[in-house]
Amino acid sequence: MSIEWISHKGNKILYVKYTGLSPEAMRDQVKSATQTIIDTKSDQNLVLTDMQECFVDEAFLELSKQQGKLSLPHCSKSAIVGLTGVKKLLLKGVNAFTPKAREPFDTIEEAKEWLVK
């Protein structure tokens, strides 16, 4: 699993990478990321989620909706990369069930720049 704090232009960003994980590991990771965000006791977290080359199943989508309700109130901004086609449409569905939307980007650099603006 890959959840780590990175720095970009002096700002701290939680980087959550799902690339290469099995569906079960992805579900475990979303729970861990949620707990990491909540544990900060801040509502100003910046979060970058990397979904490049991932297989997203229905169980992960449902869990993401639930976990998003818990974690996104603790985020000032949340960006996601690696979504194309149908996955971008699925993000709209997940965003509909969460208090703050995750903004999709094509590259990690674009996402980091948006997060720190």
DSSP file (Angstrom, degrees, kcal/mol; ACC not computed):
  #  RESIDUE AA STRUCTURE BP1 BP2  ACC     N-H-->O    O-->H-N    N-H-->O    O-->H-N    TCO  KAPPA ALPHA  PHI   PSI    X-CA   Y-CA   Z-CA
    1    1 A M              0   0    0      0, 0.0     2,-0.5     0, 0.0    17,-0.1   0.000 360.0 360.0 360.0 150.6    0.0    0.0    0.0
    2    2 A S  E     +A   17   0A   0     15,-0.7    15,-2.5     2,-0.0     2,-0.4  -0.872 360.0 144.2-133.8 101.4    1.1    3.5   -0.7
    3    3 A I  E     +A   16   0A   0     -2,-0.5     2,-0.3    13,-0.2    13,-0.2  -0.976  24.0 150.9-132.0 118.5   -0.1    6.4    1.5
    4    4 A E  E     -A   15   0A   0     11,-2.3    11,-3.5    -2,-0.4     2,-0.5  -0.994  46.0-115.1-149.6 154.1    2.4    9.1    2.1
    5    5 A W  E     -A   14   0A   0     -2,-0.3     2,-0.3     9,-0.2     9,-0.2  -0.790  37.8-178.2 -87.2 127.2    2.7   12.8    2.8
    6    6 A I  E     -A   13   0A   0      7,-3.1     7,-3.0    -2,-0.5     2,-0.4  -0.796  19.7-128.5-119.5 165.6    4.5   14.7    0.0
    7    7 A S  E     +A   12   0A   0     -2,-0.3     2,-0.4     5,-0.2     5,-0.2  -0.943  22.1 176.9-118.2 138.4    5.5   18.3   -0.3
    8    8 A H  E >  S-A   11   0A   0      3,-2.4     3,-1.7    -2,-0.4    -2,-0.0  -0.931  75.7 -21.1-141.7 116.3    4.7   20.6   -3.2
    9    9 A K  T 3  S-     0   0    0     -2,-0.4     3,-0.1     1,-0.3    -1,-0.0   0.875 128.5 -50.1  53.0  41.3    5.7   24.3   -3.1
   10   10 A G  T 3  S+     0   0    0      1,-0.3     2,-0.4     0, 0.0    -1,-0.3   0.501 114.7 117.0  80.6   4.0    5.8   24.2    0.6
   11   11 A N  E <   -A    8   0A   0     -3,-1.7    -3,-2.4     2,-0.0     2,-0.5  -0.849  63.5-127.4-108.2 143.1    2.4   22.5    1.0
   12   12 A K  E     -A    7   0A   0     -2,-0.4    34,-0.5    -5,-0.2     2,-0.4  -0.759  28.9-176.2 -89.8 127.3    1.8   19.1    2.5
   13   13 A I  E     -Ab   6  46A   0     -7,-3.0    -7,-3.1    -2,-0.5     2,-0.7  -0.987  25.3-133.0-126.7 132.0   -0.3   16.7    0.3
   14   14 A L  E     -Ab   5  47A   0     32,-3.0    34,-3.1    -2,-0.4     2,-0.6  -0.775  24.8-157.9 -83.5 118.1   -1.5   13.3    1.2
   15   15 A Y  E     -Ab   4  48A   0    -11,-3.5   -11,-2.3    -2,-0.7     2,-0.6  -0.880   9.9-173.6-103.7 117.5   -0.6   11.1   -1.8
   16   16 A V  E     -Ab   3  49A   0     32,-3.0    34,-3.2    -2,-0.6     2,-0.5  -0.945   5.2-167.8-115.9 112.5   -2.7    7.9   -2.0
   17   17 A K  E     +Ab   2  50A   0    -15,-2.5   -15,-0.7    -2,-0.6    34,-0.2  -0.890  18.4 172.4-109.9 124.0   -1.6    5.6   -4.8
   18   18 A Y    >   +     0   0    0     32,-2.8     3,-2.1    -2,-0.5    33,-0.2   0.498  36.1 128.7-103.3  -8.5   -3.7    2.6   -5.9
   19   19 A T  T 3  S+     0   0    0     31,-0.5    35,-0.1     1,-0.3    34,-0.1  -0.230  78.5  10.0 -54.6 130.5   -1.7    1.6   -8.9
   20   20 A G  T 3  S+     0   0    0     33,-0.6    -1,-0.3     1,-0.3     2,-0.2   0.443  95.7 130.8  82.8   0.5   -0.9   -2.1   -8.9
   21   21 A L    <   -     0   0    0     -3,-2.1    34,-0.3     1,-0.1    -1,-0.3  -0.609  57.7-120.3 -89.0 148.1   -3.1   -3.0   -6.0
   22   22 A S     >  -     0   0    0     -2,-0.2     4,-2.5    -3,-0.1     5,-0.2  -0.356  35.8-102.2 -71.9 162.4   -5.6   -5.9   -6.0
   23   23 A P  H  > S+     0   0    0      0, 0.0     4,-1.9     0, 0.0     5,-0.1   0.892 124.9  49.5 -55.3 -39.7   -9.3   -5.1   -5.5
   24   24 A E  H  > S+     0   0    0      1,-0.2     4,-2.1     2,-0.2     5,-0.2   0.924 111.0  48.4 -66.1 -43.7   -9.0   -6.2   -1.8
   25   25 A A  H  > S+     0   0    0      1,-0.2     4,-2.5     2,-0.2    -1,-0.2   0.857 108.3  55.6 -64.6 -34.9   -5.9   -4.2   -1.2
   26   26 A M  H  X S+     0   0    0     -4,-2.5     4,-2.3     2,-0.2    -1,-0.2   0.912 107.4  49.0 -63.3 -41.7   -7.6   -1.1   -2.8
   27   27 A R  H  X S+     0   0    0     -4,-1.9     4,-1.6     1,-0.2    -2,-0.2   0.914 112.3  48.1 -64.7 -41.8  -10.5   -1.5   -0.3
   28   28 A D  H  X S+     0   0    0     -4,-2.1     4,-2.3     1,-0.2    -2,-0.2   0.903 110.9  52.5 -62.6 -40.2   -8.0   -1.7    2.6
   29   29 A Q  H  X S+     0   0    0     -4,-2.5     4,-3.0     1,-0.2     5,-0.2   0.899 104.8  53.0 -65.8 -41.2   -6.2    1.3    1.3
   30   30 A V  H  X S+     0   0    0     -4,-2.3     4,-2.0     1,-0.2    -1,-0.2   0.888 110.8  48.6 -64.3 -35.6   -9.2    3.5    1.0
   31   31 A K  H  X S+     0   0    0     -4,-1.6     4,-2.2     2,-0.2    -1,-0.2   0.921 112.7  47.7 -66.7 -43.2  -10.0    2.7    4.7
   32   32 A S  H  X S+     0   0    0     -4,-2.3     4,-2.5     2,-0.2    -2,-0.2   0.908 111.5  50.3 -63.9 -42.4   -6.4    3.5    5.7
   33   33 A A  H  X S+     0   0    0     -4,-3.0     4,-2.4     2,-0.2    -1,-0.2   0.916 109.6  51.2 -63.0 -42.7   -6.4    6.7    3.8
   34   34 A T  H  X S+     0   0    0     -4,-2.0     4,-2.5    -5,-0.2    -1,-0.2   0.928 111.2  47.5 -59.5 -45.7   -9.7    7.8    5.4
   35   35 A Q  H  X S+     0   0    0     -4,-2.2     4,-2.7     1,-0.2    -1,-0.2   0.892 109.9  53.1 -65.1 -39.2   -8.3    7.1    8.9
   36   36 A T  H  X S+     0   0    0     -4,-2.5     4,-0.7     2,-0.2    -1,-0.2   0.918 111.5  46.3 -60.0 -43.8   -5.0    9.0    8.1
   37   37 A I  H ><>S+     0   0    0     -4,-2.4     3,-1.0     1,-0.2     5,-0.5   0.932 114.0  46.9 -65.3 -46.6   -7.1   12.0    7.0
   38   38 A I  H ><5S+     0   0    0     -4,-2.5     3,-1.8     1,-0.2    -2,-0.2   0.895 104.8  61.6 -62.8 -40.3   -9.4   11.9   10.1
   39   39 A D  H 3<5S+     0   0    0     -4,-2.7    -1,-0.2     1,-0.3    -2,-0.2   0.695  90.2  68.9 -62.6 -19.1   -6.4   11.4   12.4
   40   40 A T  T <<5S-     0   0    0     -3,-1.0    -1,-0.3    -4,-0.7    -2,-0.2   0.750  91.5-146.3 -70.0 -21.1   -5.0   14.8   11.4
   41   41 A K  T < 5 +     0   0    0     -3,-1.8     2,-0.3    -4,-0.4    -3,-0.1   0.830  59.5 116.6  56.5  33.9   -7.9   16.5   13.1
   42   42 A S      < -     0   0    0     -5,-0.5    -1,-0.2    32,-0.1     3,-0.2  -0.899  59.7-155.8-126.6 155.4   -7.8   19.2   10.5
   43   43 A D  S    S+     0   0    0     -2,-0.3    32,-0.1     1,-0.1    -5,-0.0   0.127  86.5  74.9-112.0  18.2  -10.3   20.3    7.8
   44   44 A Q        +     0   0    0     31,-0.1    31,-0.2    30,-0.1    -1,-0.1   0.099  62.1 139.4-116.6  20.8   -7.5   21.7    5.6
   45   45 A N  E     - c   0  75A   0     29,-1.8    31,-2.4    -3,-0.2    32,-1.4  -0.384  42.2-146.9 -69.0 143.1   -6.0   18.5    4.2
   46   46 A L  E     -bc  13  77A   0    -34,-0.5   -32,-3.0    29,-0.2     2,-0.4  -0.951  20.0-167.8-106.9 128.7   -4.9   18.4    0.6
   47   47 A V  E     -bc  14  78A   0     30,-1.9    32,-3.0    -2,-0.5     2,-0.5  -0.972  14.4-169.7-128.4 131.7   -5.3   14.9   -1.0
   48   48 A L  E     -bc  15  79A   0    -34,-3.1   -32,-3.0    -2,-0.4     2,-0.5  -0.976   9.4-164.9-119.0 117.8   -4.0   13.5   -4.2
   49   49 A T  E     -bc  16  80A   0     30,-2.7    32,-2.6    -2,-0.5     2,-0.7  -0.906   5.1-156.4-107.2 126.1   -5.4   10.1   -5.3
   50   50 A D  E     +bc  17  81A   0    -34,-3.2   -32,-2.8    -2,-0.5   -31,-0.5  -0.893  22.9 163.1-106.5 110.1   -3.6    8.2   -8.0
   51   51 A M    >   +     0   0    0     30,-3.0     3,-1.1    -2,-0.7    31,-0.2   0.060  21.5 148.0-111.7  21.6   -5.9    5.7   -9.8
   52   52 A Q  T 3  S-     0   0    0      1,-0.3   -32,-0.2    29,-0.1    31,-0.1  -0.368  74.3  -1.2 -63.8 133.9   -3.7    5.2  -12.9
   53   53 A E  T 3  S+     0   0    0     29,-0.3   -33,-0.6     1,-0.2     2,-0.3   0.855  98.7 143.5  56.4  42.3   -4.0    1.7  -14.4
   54   54 A C    <   -     0   0    0     -3,-1.1     2,-0.6    28,-0.3    -1,-0.2  -0.854  49.6-136.2-111.9 147.2   -6.4    0.5  -11.7
   55   55 A F        -     0   0    0     -2,-0.3     2,-0.6   -34,-0.3   -34,-0.0  -0.913  22.7-159.3 -97.7 121.5   -9.3   -1.9  -12.0
   56   56 A V        -     0   0    0     -2,-0.6     2,-0.2     4,-0.0    -2,-0.0  -0.899   8.1-168.4-106.9 120.0  -12.3   -0.5  -10.0
   57   57 A D     >  -     0   0    0     -2,-0.6     4,-2.0   -34,-0.1     3,-0.2  -0.537  36.8-103.0-101.4 172.8  -15.0   -2.9   -9.0
   58   58 A E  H  > S+     0   0    0      1,-0.2     4,-2.5     2,-0.2     5,-0.2   0.856 119.4  57.1 -64.3 -36.0  -18.4   -2.1   -7.5
   59   59 A A  H  > S+     0   0    0      1,-0.2     4,-2.3     2,-0.2    -1,-0.2   0.901 107.7  48.3 -62.1 -40.3  -17.4   -3.0   -4.0
   60   60 A F  H  > S+     0   0    0     -3,-0.2     4,-2.8     2,-0.2    -2,-0.2   0.915 110.4  51.7 -65.7 -42.6  -14.6   -0.4   -4.2
   61   61 A L  H  X S+     0   0    0     -4,-2.0     4,-2.0     2,-0.2    -2,-0.2   0.931 111.4  46.7 -59.5 -46.2  -17.0    2.2   -5.5
   62   62 A E  H  X S+     0   0    0     -4,-2.5     4,-2.0     1,-0.2    -1,-0.2   0.923 113.9  47.4 -63.0 -44.3  -19.5    1.6   -2.7
   63   63 A L  H  X S+     0   0    0     -4,-2.3     4,-3.1     1,-0.2     5,-0.3   0.888 108.9  55.2 -64.3 -38.6  -16.8    1.7   -0.1
   64   64 A S  H  X S+     0   0    0     -4,-2.8     4,-2.4     1,-0.2    -1,-0.2   0.882 106.2  51.7 -61.8 -38.8  -15.4    4.9   -1.6
   65   65 A K  H  X S+     0   0    0     -4,-2.0     4,-1.4     2,-0.2    -1,-0.2   0.946 113.7  43.6 -61.1 -48.2  -18.8    6.6   -1.3
   66   66 A Q  H  X S+     0   0    0     -4,-2.0     4,-0.8     1,-0.2     3,-0.2   0.930 116.7  45.3 -64.0 -46.6  -19.0    5.7    2.4
   67   67 A Q  H >X S+     0   0    0     -4,-3.1     4,-2.8     1,-0.2     3,-0.5   0.849 107.2  59.6 -68.7 -33.9  -15.4    6.6    3.2
   68   68 A G  H 3X S+     0   0    0     -4,-2.4     4,-2.0    -5,-0.3    -1,-0.2   0.861  99.0  57.6 -61.5 -36.0  -15.7    9.9    1.2
   69   69 A K  H 3< S+     0   0    0     -4,-1.4    -1,-0.2    -3,-0.2    -2,-0.2   0.823 114.4  39.6 -62.3 -30.1  -18.5   11.0    3.5
   70   70 A L  H << S+     0   0    0     -4,-0.8    -2,-0.2    -3,-0.5    -1,-0.2   0.862 124.3  34.0 -85.8 -39.9  -16.1   10.5    6.4
   71   71 A S  H >< S+     0   0    0     -4,-2.8     3,-2.2     1,-0.2    -3,-0.2   0.872 102.4  66.7 -90.4 -38.8  -12.9   11.9    4.9
   72   72 A L  G >< S+     0   0    0     -4,-2.0     3,-1.9     1,-0.3    -1,-0.2   0.780  90.7  64.2 -63.4 -27.9  -13.8   14.7    2.6
   73   73 A P  G 3  S+     0   0    0      0, 0.0    -1,-0.3     0, 0.0    -2,-0.1   0.741 102.2  54.2 -62.9 -17.4  -15.1   17.0    5.3
   74   74 A H  G <  S+     0   0    0     -3,-2.2   -29,-1.8    -4,-0.1     2,-0.4   0.290  98.4  82.4 -94.9   8.4  -11.5   17.0    6.6
   75   75 A C  E <   -c   45   0A   0     -3,-1.9   -29,-0.2   -31,-0.2   -31,-0.1  -0.923  54.0-167.2-117.5 136.4  -10.1   18.1    3.1
   76   76 A S  E    S+     0   0A   0    -31,-2.4     2,-0.3    -2,-0.4   -30,-0.2   0.810  86.8   4.6 -84.7 -32.5   -9.9   21.6    1.7
   77   77 A K  E     -c   46   0A   0    -32,-1.4   -30,-1.9    23,-0.0     2,-0.4  -0.993  62.7-168.8-148.8 147.1   -9.2   20.1   -1.7
   78   78 A S  E     -c   47   0A   0     23,-0.4    25,-2.8    -2,-0.3     2,-0.3  -0.979   8.2-174.1-140.3 125.3   -9.1   16.6   -3.2
   79   79 A A  E     -cd  48 103A   0    -32,-3.0   -30,-2.7    -2,-0.4     2,-0.4  -0.850   4.7-163.1-118.1 153.4   -7.7   15.7   -6.7
   80   80 A I  E     -cd  49 104A   0     23,-2.5    25,-2.5    -2,-0.3     2,-0.3  -1.000   3.7-168.8-138.2 137.4   -7.7   12.5   -8.5
   81   81 A V  E     +cd  50 105A   0    -32,-2.6   -30,-3.0    -2,-0.4    25,-0.2  -0.885  59.9  47.9-122.5 156.1   -5.6   11.4  -11.5
   82   82 A G  S    S+     0   0    0     23,-0.8     2,-0.5    -2,-0.3   -29,-0.3   0.551  70.4 129.9  97.7   9.6   -5.9    8.4  -13.8
   83   83 A L        +     0   0    0     22,-0.5     2,-0.3    -3,-0.2    -1,-0.3  -0.850  24.9 162.3-101.7 129.6   -9.5    8.4  -14.7
   84   84 A T    >   -     0   0    0     -2,-0.5     3,-1.8    -3,-0.1     4,-0.5  -0.934  51.1 -20.4-135.7 161.0  -10.7    8.2  -18.3
   85   85 A G  T >> S+     0   0    0     -2,-0.3     4,-1.4     1,-0.3     3,-0.6  -0.108 131.7   9.3  49.0-121.0  -13.9    7.4  -20.0
   86   86 A V  H 3> S+     0   0    0      1,-0.2     4,-2.4     2,-0.2    -1,-0.3   0.832 126.6  61.1 -62.0 -35.2  -16.3    5.4  -17.9
   87   87 A K  H <> S+     0   0    0     -3,-1.8     4,-1.9     1,-0.2    -1,-0.2   0.874 101.9  52.4 -62.5 -36.2  -14.2    5.9  -14.8
   88   88 A K  H <> S+     0   0    0     -3,-0.6     4,-1.4    -4,-0.5    -1,-0.2   0.890 109.5  49.9 -65.8 -37.6  -14.7    9.6  -15.0
   89   89 A L  H  X S+     0   0    0     -4,-1.4     4,-1.4     1,-0.2    -2,-0.2   0.899 108.3  52.7 -65.3 -40.0  -18.4    9.0  -15.2
   90   90 A L  H  X S+     0   0    0     -4,-2.4     4,-2.3     1,-0.2    -2,-0.2   0.863 103.0  58.7 -63.5 -35.4  -18.2    6.8  -12.2
   91   91 A L  H  X S+     0   0    0     -4,-1.9     4,-3.3     1,-0.2    -1,-0.2   0.901 100.9  55.5 -60.2 -40.2  -16.4    9.6  -10.3
   92   92 A K  H  X S+     0   0    0     -4,-1.4     4,-1.4     1,-0.2    -1,-0.2   0.899 108.1  49.4 -58.7 -39.5  -19.4   11.9  -10.9
   93   93 A G  H  < S+     0   0    0     -4,-1.4     4,-0.5     2,-0.2    -2,-0.2   0.913 112.6  46.0 -65.2 -43.4  -21.6    9.2   -9.3
   94   94 A V  H >< S+     0   0    0     -4,-2.3     3,-1.6     1,-0.2    -2,-0.2   0.921 110.2  54.3 -64.9 -43.6  -19.3    8.9   -6.3
   95   95 A N  H >< S+     0   0    0     -4,-3.3     3,-1.4     1,-0.3    -1,-0.2   0.808  97.7  65.2 -60.6 -30.3  -19.1   12.8   -6.0
   96   96 A A  T 3< S+     0   0    0     -4,-1.4    -1,-0.3     1,-0.3    -2,-0.2   0.734 104.2  46.2 -64.9 -21.3  -22.8   12.9   -5.8
   97   97 A F  T <  S+     0   0    0     -3,-1.6    -1,-0.3    -4,-0.5    -2,-0.2   0.305 102.9  76.2-104.4   7.9  -22.8   11.1   -2.5
   98   98 A T  S <  S-     0   0    0     -3,-1.4   -29,-0.1    -4,-0.2   -32,-0.1  -0.872  78.7-125.6-122.4 153.9  -20.0   13.1   -0.9
   99   99 A P  S    S+     0   0    0      0, 0.0     2,-0.4     0, 0.0    -1,-0.1   0.770  98.2  30.5 -69.8 -25.3  -19.9   16.5    0.7
  100  100 A K  S    S-     0   0    0    -32,-0.2     2,-0.2   -23,-0.0   -28,-0.1  -0.998  85.6-122.0-134.7 139.0  -17.0   17.8   -1.4
  101  101 A A        -     0   0    0     -2,-0.4     2,-0.5    -3,-0.0   -23,-0.4  -0.469  15.5-128.4 -80.2 147.9  -16.2   16.7   -5.0
  102  102 A R        -     0   0    0    -11,-0.2   -23,-0.2    -2,-0.2    -7,-0.1  -0.841  26.4-134.5 -89.6 130.0  -12.8   15.2   -6.0
  103  103 A E  E     -d   79   0A   0    -25,-2.8   -23,-2.5    -2,-0.5     2,-0.2  -0.753  16.5-135.2 -90.2 125.3  -11.5   17.1   -9.0
  104  104 A P  E     +d   80   0A   0      0, 0.0     2,-0.3     0, 0.0   -23,-0.2  -0.572  25.5 178.5 -83.3 144.0  -10.2   14.9  -11.9
  105  105 A F  E     -d   81   0A   0    -25,-2.5   -23,-0.8    -2,-0.2   -22,-0.5  -0.949  33.0-135.1-138.0 158.1   -6.9   15.7  -13.6
  106  106 A D  S    S+     0   0    0     -2,-0.3     2,-0.3   -25,-0.2    -1,-0.1   0.778  88.1  30.6 -83.8 -29.1   -4.9   14.1  -16.4
  107  107 A T  S  > S-     0   0    0      1,-0.1     4,-1.9   -27,-0.1     5,-0.1  -0.912  72.3-124.9-132.0 158.4   -1.5   14.3  -14.7
  108  108 A I  H  > S+     0   0    0     -2,-0.3     4,-2.7     2,-0.2     5,-0.2   0.888 112.3  54.8 -64.9 -40.1   -0.1   14.3  -11.2
  109  109 A E  H  > S+     0   0    0      1,-0.2     4,-2.4     2,-0.2    -1,-0.2   0.918 107.4  49.2 -62.2 -43.7    1.7   17.6  -11.8
  110  110 A E  H  > S+     0   0    0      1,-0.2     4,-2.2     2,-0.2    -1,-0.2   0.919 112.5  49.1 -60.1 -42.9   -1.6   19.3  -12.9
  111  111 A A  H  X S+     0   0    0     -4,-1.9     4,-2.5     2,-0.2    -2,-0.2   0.917 110.7  49.0 -64.4 -44.0   -3.3   17.9   -9.8
  112  112 A K  H  X S+     0   0    0     -4,-2.7     4,-1.8     1,-0.2    -1,-0.2   0.914 110.4  51.3 -63.2 -41.9   -0.5   19.1   -7.4
  113  113 A E  H  X S+     0   0    0     -4,-2.4     4,-0.7     1,-0.2    -1,-0.2   0.921 112.2  46.6 -60.8 -44.0   -0.6   22.6   -9.0
  114  114 A W  H >< S+     0   0    0     -4,-2.2     3,-0.8     1,-0.2    -1,-0.2   0.904 109.0  55.4 -65.0 -41.3   -4.4   22.9   -8.5
  115  115 A L  H 3< S+     0   0    0     -4,-2.5    -1,-0.2     1,-0.2    -2,-0.2   0.873 110.5  43.8 -60.8 -37.9   -4.2   21.6   -4.9
  116  116 A V  H 3<        0   0    0     -4,-1.8    -1,-0.2     1,-0.2    -2,-0.2   0.506 360.0 360.0 -90.9  -3.0   -1.7   24.3   -3.8
  117  117 A K    <<        0   0    0     -3,-0.8    -1,-0.2    -4,-0.7    -2,-0.1   0.495 360.0 360.0 -71.6 360.0   -3.4   27.2   -5.5
